[in-house]
Each structure stands twice: as C-alpha cells, then as structure tokens.
Amino acid sequence: MNDSLILATAVRITRPVLFLFAVVLFLKGHNAPGGGFIAGLVTAVAVLLGLFVHGHGNRKTGRPTFLYVVAAGLGLALLTALAPTLLGWPFFTHSFGFINLPLLGSIELASAALFDLGVYVVVVGNVVTVLYALTERR
C-alpha cells in the first residue's frame, strides 16, 4: 500500500478519464483504428493504478478471478466466430443492423462488436493477471 497523497489523488482523477477513454476507443474501433485490444490495455492500466495505490491487501478477490474473466472473453470471441458457421454461413461472417433510439438516433449494431468485446475482456483479464502476479509479494 502506498501512502502518497499525491499519487492517490492523481489516480482518483485519472482512473475515470482512462475508463472513459477506453469506452471511446472501444466504440471508435469499428470504423477507425482502435477497438477491443487497445481499450483493454487502457482499462488494465486503470485497474492497475488502483492496485498501486491500494496495494494487494485490500483486494477481496484473488488472482484466479481474472483467469475466469479471460475464459469468459475467449468464450464470447469464439461463440461470435462460430455462430455464423452454426447457421450455415462461412466462419467469421459479419452481420449488422440498425436500431433507432430516442435522442440518439440511428445506432449500428454489429456482430464484430461482440467479438471486440471478447477481445477486450481477454486483454483486461490477461494483463491484470500477469501484472498482479509480477507485483505480488511472496
């Protein structure tokens, strides 16, 4: 645990900005560079900043919890890739549609977003698991 008031204050301000930036990167990634991988890295950095400030002692869950997160992300990505095959289409066939929402207008829903979400979850779980293990005191 770090008792630095400056670090704790900086992390308290920085983490929400990083989470918001990760959301922007994730949503922007379908039409421009970005997406699940880089958004996952930014989210993992935000999670690890909390680890630097609060230390390992305040964690209620252990490292294996993030391994379940990795497994869930892999499952989502695999299901997204295999679903078209089960419907008789080629592997990784992409589909999309539009819905109209009040105040927001027309929003595109794409199956690639589900795959990117799986990649995002795998990256967050993997990076946090590895860096948590590297910083753990034995």
N, C-alpha and C positions, 0 to 999 in steps of 0.2 A: 504494500500500500504506500502510495506517495502522499506526503503531507503538504505538498506545494500548493498554496492557494492560487498562484498564478496559473499553474497547469490545470487545476480543477476548474477554474473559471474559463480558461480558454477552451477546454474540452466541452464544458456545458454550452458554450456559444457555438462551437464548431460542429458538434455532432448533428444537431438538427439541420444545419446547412448541408452537411455531407449526405444525410439521408434524402433530403430534397433533391440534391444534385444527382444522386443515384436514380431517383424516380425519373427525373428529366432524361438522363442518359438511357434508361431502360425504354422509355416511351419513344424517344427520338430514334432509337436504333433500327427501326424497321425501314426507315426512309433515308437514313444518313448513317455515318459511322457511329458505332456505339452498340448498345444492346445489353444482353444479359451478362456477358463476360465482364465488361468494364464496370457496369453498375454493381456487379457482385464484388469486385475488388474495392470499389469505393465504400460499399456497405461494410465489408470486412474491416476496412481501416477505421470506420466509425465505431464498430463493435470493439475493436482492439484498443482504441483510445480510452474507452471506458475501463478496460482491463488495466491499462497503465495507471489510471487514477485510483481505481478502487481495489486493485490487486486481486489475487486468486482467492483470498479468504472470504470475500463477500459473495462469492458465486454460490447459488443454490443448486445449480446443476453442474455435473462434471463434463469432462471432455467427450465421453461416449455419446452424449446427447447430440452433438453436432455430427457424429457419424450417421445418426438416423436422418438428420437433415440432408446429408449427402445422398443417402439411399433414396429418400423421397424425391429429390431433384432428378436423380438418374431415372427413377421410375416414371416421372412425369415426362421427361425428354424422350424416353423410349416409347412410352404409350403414344405420344404425339407423332413419333416417326412411324410406328406400326399401325396406327388406326386406319390410315388410308389403305394399307395392304389388306386389312381385315374386311374392308368394304369393296375390295376388288380393284382398287386403283394402285398405281405404282408407289413404291416405298417413298416416303417423304413428300408426297403430293401436298401442296399448299392450297388451302382454300380460305376465302374471306367473304365477308358480308358487311352490311352497314345497318346501323340502328339509329333512329332519331331520338334524341333525348332533349327534354325541355331545357332551355338556357344554354345548352352546349351544342345543339345542332346535330349534324350527322357525324357519327363516330364509326370508324372502321374496326371490325372485329376480325382478327386474322389468326389462323392456327399457328403461324410462326411465332406469335406472341406467347403461346403456351410452351413451345419449345424453348424460347428465350427465357421464360420463367424457370423452366427446369435447369437451364444452364446457370442462371442467376443463383438459384438455391444451391446447386453443386459447388459453385465457386465460393460462395459465402461460407458454407459448411466446411469445405476443404481448407481454405486459407485460415479460418479461425481455429480449426482443429490443429493444423500444423504449427501455427504460431503460438497457440496456447501450450502445446507440448514443448516447444522450444523455450518458453519463458517459465515453465513450471519448475519449482524448486523441489529437489529430490531429497 
